[in-house]
Amino acid sequence: YLKGQKVRTLIKQDFENAFEQCDVVIAPNSPITAFKLGERVSDPIKMYLSDIYTISANLAGIPGISIPCGTSKKNGMPIGLQLMSKHFDEESLITVGHNFQLNTDHHLKQPPL
């Protein structure tokens, strides 16, 4: 438990340092594209690892949102973009996400079912 809290503190400090340089951090939200419903239920570990990039924001206790930013050329499934900001600055996330969607059409596309 103590080791986990130390790691959490280091992650928090890294984000605080980053937010001295910028208002919003942009990152992929997953190492893979979205998978089809039911595709990974037989391997829960594999399924849970698909959201590994979002864990750092959760550990740091900072706000984050995910927005669509494209689709895979391989299978047409959506690709997500993660936006993160400092504590209590959800307004920056909403502003950046809204402006991204005003200038792209990724949020209007639907994957093949």
C-alpha positions as a Markdown table, in Angstrom:
| # | Residue | x | y | z |
|---|---|---|---|---|
| 1 | Tyr | 0.0 | 0.0 | 0.0 |
| 2 | Leu | 2.8 | 2.5 | 1.0 |
| 3 | Lys | 4.7 | 1.7 | -2.2 |
| 4 | Gly | 1.5 | 2.3 | -4.3 |
| 5 | Gln | 1.0 | 5.7 | -2.5 |
| 6 | Lys | 4.6 | 6.7 | -3.3 |
| 7 | Val | 4.1 | 5.9 | -7.0 |
| 8 | Arg | 0.8 | 7.8 | -7.0 |
| 9 | Thr | 2.6 | 10.8 | -5.5 |
| 10 | Leu | 5.3 | 10.7 | -8.2 |
| 11 | Ile | 2.6 | 10.5 | -10.9 |
| 12 | Lys | 0.8 | 13.5 | -9.4 |
| 13 | Gln | 4.0 | 15.5 | -9.2 |
| 14 | Asp | 4.8 | 14.7 | -12.9 |
| 15 | Phe | 1.4 | 16.0 | -13.9 |
| 16 | Glu | 1.8 | 19.1 | -11.8 |
| 17 | Asn | 5.2 | 19.8 | -13.5 |
| 18 | Ala | 3.6 | 19.3 | -16.9 |
| 19 | Phe | 0.8 | 21.7 | -16.1 |
| 20 | Glu | 3.4 | 24.4 | -15.4 |
| 21 | Gln | 4.2 | 24.2 | -19.1 |
| 22 | Cys | 0.7 | 23.7 | -20.6 |
| 23 | Asp | -3.0 | 23.8 | -19.8 |
| 24 | Val | -4.0 | 20.5 | -21.3 |
| 25 | Val | -2.1 | 17.2 | -21.9 |
| 26 | Ile | -3.2 | 15.3 | -25.0 |
| 27 | Ala | -2.6 | 11.6 | -25.2 |
| 28 | Pro | -4.0 | 8.4 | -26.8 |
| 29 | Asn | -6.6 | 6.8 | -24.5 |
| 30 | Ser | -5.8 | 3.3 | -25.5 |
| 31 | Pro | -3.0 | 1.3 | -27.1 |
| 32 | Ile | -5.6 | -0.2 | -29.4 |
| 33 | Thr | -8.6 | 0.9 | -31.3 |
| 34 | Ala | -12.1 | 0.2 | -29.9 |
| 35 | Phe | -12.9 | -3.5 | -29.9 |
| 36 | Lys | -16.3 | -4.9 | -30.9 |
| 37 | Leu | -18.8 | -5.6 | -28.3 |
| 38 | Gly | -18.1 | -9.0 | -26.6 |
| 39 | Glu | -14.8 | -9.4 | -28.4 |
| 40 | Arg | -12.6 | -9.5 | -25.3 |
| 41 | Val | -14.8 | -10.9 | -22.6 |
| 42 | Ser | -13.0 | -14.3 | -22.7 |
| 43 | Asp | -9.8 | -12.6 | -21.6 |
| 44 | Pro | -10.5 | -10.0 | -18.9 |
| 45 | Ile | -6.9 | -9.1 | -18.4 |
| 46 | Lys | -6.6 | -8.3 | -22.1 |
| 47 | Met | -9.8 | -6.2 | -21.9 |
| 48 | Tyr | -8.6 | -4.3 | -18.8 |
| 49 | Leu | -5.2 | -3.5 | -20.4 |
| 50 | Ser | -7.0 | -1.7 | -23.2 |
| 51 | Asp | -7.6 | 1.3 | -20.9 |
| 52 | Ile | -4.1 | 1.3 | -19.3 |
| 53 | Tyr | -3.4 | 4.8 | -20.7 |
| 54 | Thr | -6.2 | 6.3 | -18.6 |
| 55 | Ile | -4.9 | 5.0 | -15.3 |
| 56 | Ser | -2.4 | 7.7 | -14.7 |
| 57 | Ala | -5.0 | 10.5 | -14.7 |
| 58 | Asn | -7.1 | 8.5 | -12.3 |
| 59 | Leu | -4.1 | 7.9 | -10.0 |
| 60 | Ala | -3.2 | 11.6 | -10.1 |
| 61 | Gly | -6.8 | 12.6 | -9.4 |
| 62 | Ile | -7.0 | 14.9 | -12.4 |
| 63 | Pro | -9.9 | 15.4 | -14.7 |
| 64 | Gly | -9.8 | 13.8 | -18.1 |
| 65 | Ile | -12.1 | 13.2 | -21.1 |
| 66 | Ser | -11.9 | 11.0 | -24.1 |
| 67 | Ile | -13.1 | 12.1 | -27.5 |
| 68 | Pro | -13.0 | 10.4 | -30.9 |
| 69 | Cys | -10.1 | 11.5 | -33.1 |
| 70 | Gly | -10.3 | 9.1 | -36.1 |
| 71 | Thr | -10.9 | 5.6 | -37.2 |
| 72 | Ser | -8.6 | 2.7 | -37.9 |
| 73 | Lys | -7.8 | 2.0 | -41.6 |
| 74 | Lys | -7.6 | -1.6 | -40.7 |
| 75 | Asn | -11.1 | -2.2 | -39.2 |
| 76 | Gly | -12.9 | 1.1 | -39.2 |
| 77 | Met | -13.2 | 1.2 | -35.4 |
| 78 | Pro | -12.8 | 4.5 | -33.6 |
| 79 | Ile | -9.6 | 5.8 | -32.1 |
| 80 | Gly | -9.8 | 7.9 | -29.0 |
| 81 | Leu | -7.9 | 10.9 | -27.8 |
| 82 | Gln | -7.5 | 11.7 | -24.1 |
| 83 | Leu | -7.5 | 15.2 | -22.7 |
| 84 | Met | -6.3 | 15.9 | -19.2 |
| 85 | Ser | -6.0 | 19.1 | -17.2 |
| 86 | Lys | -5.0 | 20.2 | -13.7 |
| 87 | His | -7.3 | 19.8 | -10.7 |
| 88 | Phe | -10.6 | 21.8 | -11.0 |
| 89 | Asp | -9.9 | 22.9 | -14.6 |
| 90 | Glu | -12.6 | 20.9 | -16.4 |
| 91 | Glu | -13.4 | 24.1 | -18.3 |
| 92 | Ser | -10.2 | 23.8 | -20.3 |
| 93 | Leu | -11.0 | 20.2 | -21.2 |
| 94 | Ile | -14.4 | 21.1 | -22.4 |
| 95 | Thr | -13.1 | 24.0 | -24.4 |
| 96 | Val | -10.4 | 22.1 | -26.1 |
| 97 | Gly | -12.7 | 19.1 | -26.8 |
| 98 | His | -15.4 | 21.4 | -28.1 |
| 99 | Asn | -13.0 | 23.2 | -30.4 |
| 100 | Phe | -11.6 | 19.9 | -31.7 |
| 101 | Gln | -15.1 | 18.7 | -32.5 |
| 102 | Leu | -16.0 | 22.1 | -34.2 |
| 103 | Asn | -13.0 | 21.6 | -36.5 |
| 104 | Thr | -13.3 | 17.8 | -37.2 |
| 105 | Asp | -16.0 | 15.3 | -38.0 |
| 106 | His | -14.7 | 12.3 | -36.1 |
| 107 | His | -17.5 | 12.5 | -33.6 |
| 108 | Leu | -20.1 | 12.1 | -36.3 |
| 109 | Lys | -18.8 | 8.9 | -37.7 |
| 110 | Gln | -20.1 | 5.5 | -36.6 |
| 111 | Pro | -18.1 | 2.3 | -36.6 |
| 112 | Pro | -19.3 | -0.8 | -38.5 |
| 113 | Leu | -21.5 | -3.0 | -36.3 |
